[in-house]
């Protein structure tokens, strides 16, 4: 855009300057010619009005010639042309000759009618014209360059805010909803920047509302599904228990897929205090643990432990891991939740003394939507969204342990 504006201004300025400077150059040349001719006419008149034109021609400075009636010539030698013979009839004549012009004027001498000739050379006719034209050319070039520089500054004042708007839009498209444009430039560009900022804020509000809905859905459905699974497993008829358990698995996979998809669409950068979030979710699940007679060992830091994930995402991650324990271990099995500092940020560990992860359990939880059905997919995505990782291990004493590394903001 800057280049196009510079070319436009250069073309426009050049046309304007041509329209002004060409007539001015022609006028300068006409003025120079008129001045030279006026001086020649004055010189011819001064000789013509003298009592003795021949004597005056000899005393005059410059190319002055007097043609006497008898055919004699006084002054600078010159050819007696037709224009001279015409001037001898009493007329004043200006004629083009080789190398310039001649001004002819009749005069009365003691011998009769004489003709006074003053020659004006081409150099005299164009004296000072070349320098004036060069000055006009330099002035025109300077004005064109100045116009291009001013156009470039003006274009920069417009393109710089527009480039900023483009960068902010790309950041918003990449998921950085905190990106905001700096209003600047012309009023129209500032208006666009303000509108883009308003749009980004509105998108953030809508995504936050959807995120809250997804988190609320997770919190509301995890506990009823766990209770339903426990009821199915407590049935005396093995076939009925297996059938209901399969239905519960299908429902849990569907719910996990819905929650995961909602979290994927509303994923955004954030930060929270992991200690506070984990403590709150343990308090939520402790009621169910008490009903089932589970011993829960909790180890949390004394102070805040910031991580690069929103509180809603971390809460969904903790709910998924604790829900696994309740769903896939018998009642009364002890569990532990530990949160500790890590070189990358924080380490969340959820362990239990149940049967552990076996291949059939993991295969059963696999779904076409990419979710494990055991909550591990939610926890893994949460860890990877911060740049961290998730690992599953089997402790030597039995059971299962899930380690989630979350990076610091």
JOURCOR-V303642 format. One record per residue. N is the residue number from 1. RES is the residue in one letter. NEAR is the number of other C-alpha atoms within 10 Angstrom. Layout:
n->(N,N)
res->(RES,RES)
near->(NEAR,NEAR)
This chain:
n->(1,2,3,4,5,6,7,8,9,10,11,12,13,14,15,16,17,18,19,20,21,22,23,24,25,26,27,28,29,30,31,32,33,34,35,36,37,38,39,40,41,42,43,44,45,46,47,48,49,50,51,52,53,54,55,56,57,58,59,60,61,62,63,64,65,66,67,68,69,70,71,72,73,74,75,76,77,78,79,80,81,82,83,84,85,86,87,88,89,90,91,92,93,94,95,96,97,98,99,100,101,102,103,104,105,106,107,108,109,110,111,112,113,114,115,116,117,118,119,120,121,122,123,124,125,126,127,128,129,130,131,132,133,134,135,136,137,138,139,140,141,142,143,144,145,146,147,148,149,150,151,152,153,154,155,156,157,158,159,160,161,162,163,164,165,166,167,168,169,170,171,172,173,174,175,176,177,178,179,180,181,182,183,184,185,186,187,188,189,190,191,192,193,194,195,196,197,198,199,200,201,202,203,204,205,206,207,208,209,210,211,212,213,214,215,216,217,218,219,220,221,222,223,224,225,226,227,228,229,230,231,232,233,234,235,236,237,238,239,240,241,242,243,244,245,246,247,248,249,250,251,252,253,254,255,256,257,258,259,260,261,262,263,264,265,266,267,268,269,270,271,272,273,274,275,276,277,278,279,280,281,282,283,284,285,286,287,288,289,290,291,292,293,294,295,296,297,298,299,300,301,302,303,304,305,306,307,308,309,310,311,312,313,314,315,316,317,318,319,320,321,322,323,324,325,326,327,328,329,330,331,332,333,334,335,336,337,338,339,340,341,342,343,344,345,346,347,348,349,350,351,352,353,354,355,356,357,358,359,360,361,362,363,364,365,366,367,368,369,370,371,372,373,374,375,376,377,378,379,380,381,382,383,384,385,386,387,388,389,390,391,392,393,394,395,396,397,398,399,400,401,402,403,404,405,406,407,408,409)
res->(X,X,X,X,X,X,X,X,X,X,X,X,X,X,X,X,X,X,X,X,X,X,X,X,X,X,X,X,X,X,X,X,X,X,X,X,X,X,X,X,X,X,X,X,X,X,X,X,X,X,X,X,X,X,X,X,X,X,X,X,X,X,X,X,X,X,X,X,X,X,X,X,X,X,X,X,X,X,X,X,X,X,X,X,X,X,X,X,X,X,X,X,X,X,X,X,X,X,X,X,X,X,X,X,X,X,X,X,X,X,X,X,X,X,X,X,X,X,X,X,X,X,X,X,X,X,X,X,X,X,X,X,X,X,X,X,X,X,X,X,X,X,X,X,X,X,X,X,X,X,X,X,X,X,X,X,X,X,X,X,X,X,X,X,X,X,X,X,X,X,X,X,X,X,X,X,X,X,X,X,X,X,X,X,X,X,X,X,X,X,X,X,X,X,X,X,X,X,X,X,X,X,X,X,X,X,X,X,X,X,X,X,X,X,X,X,X,X,X,X,X,X,X,X,X,X,X,X,X,X,X,X,X,X,X,X,X,X,X,X,X,X,X,X,X,X,X,X,X,X,X,X,X,X,X,X,X,X,X,X,X,X,X,X,X,X,X,X,X,X,X,X,X,X,X,X,X,X,X,X,X,X,X,X,X,X,X,X,X,X,X,X,X,X,X,X,X,X,X,X,X,X,X,X,X,X,X,X,X,X,X,X,X,X,X,X,X,X,X,X,X,X,X,X,X,X,X,X,X,X,X,X,X,X,X,X,X,X,X,X,X,X,X,X,X,X,X,X,X,X,X,X,X,X,X,X,X,X,X,X,X,X,X,X,X,X,X,X,X,X,X,X,X,X,X,X,X,X,X,X,X,X,X,X,X,X,X,X,X,X,X,X,X,X,X,X,X,X,X,X,X,X,X,X,X,X,X,X,X)
near->(11,17,12,12,16,21,15,14,21,21,14,14,20,18,12,12,18,14,11,12,18,14,11,15,18,13,13,18,20,15,15,18,19,13,16,20,21,13,14,23,22,14,21,28,18,15,29,25,14,15,13,15,26,25,14,20,26,16,12,16,10,15,18,26,27,30,26,22,16,10,8,10,19,18,21,15,12,15,9,13,11,10,18,25,15,16,23,22,13,15,16,19,16,19,14,12,13,8,11,14,19,25,26,29,26,27,27,19,18,12,10,10,18,28,32,33,32,27,26,24,17,14,12,16,20,17,16,13,20,13,10,15,18,12,12,17,17,12,14,19,16,12,16,19,16,15,18,22,15,14,21,21,14,16,18,17,15,18,17,13,21,20,12,17,22,13,15,23,20,13,15,17,10,9,14,17,20,15,16,22,21,14,20,19,19,12,10,11,17,18,14,17,23,17,14,19,22,13,13,21,16,13,14,17,12,13,19,16,13,16,23,16,16,22,21,14,15,22,17,11,13,22,18,11,18,20,14,16,22,20,13,21,18,11,13,9,11,12,10,13,18,14,13,18,18,15,14,18,18,16,14,21,24,16,18,25,22,17,21,22,17,17,24,14,12,19,19,19,15,15,16,20,17,28,22,16,18,23,16,12,18,18,12,14,16,14,11,15,20,12,10,14,13,17,15,18,13,14,14,18,13,8,10,12,19,19,23,24,26,20,19,20,27,26,22,26,25,23,24,22,23,22,18,18,23,25,20,17,18,16,16,16,19,19,23,16,22,17,22,17,16,14,10,14,18,22,20,21,21,22,25,25,20,18,14,18,15,10,8,8,14,13,11,15,18,15,15,8,14,12,20,20,27,24,24,21,21,27,25,18,19,27,23,15,18,21,15,20,18,20,12,15,14,17,13,7,7,13,19,21,21,19,20,25,28,29,22,20,14)
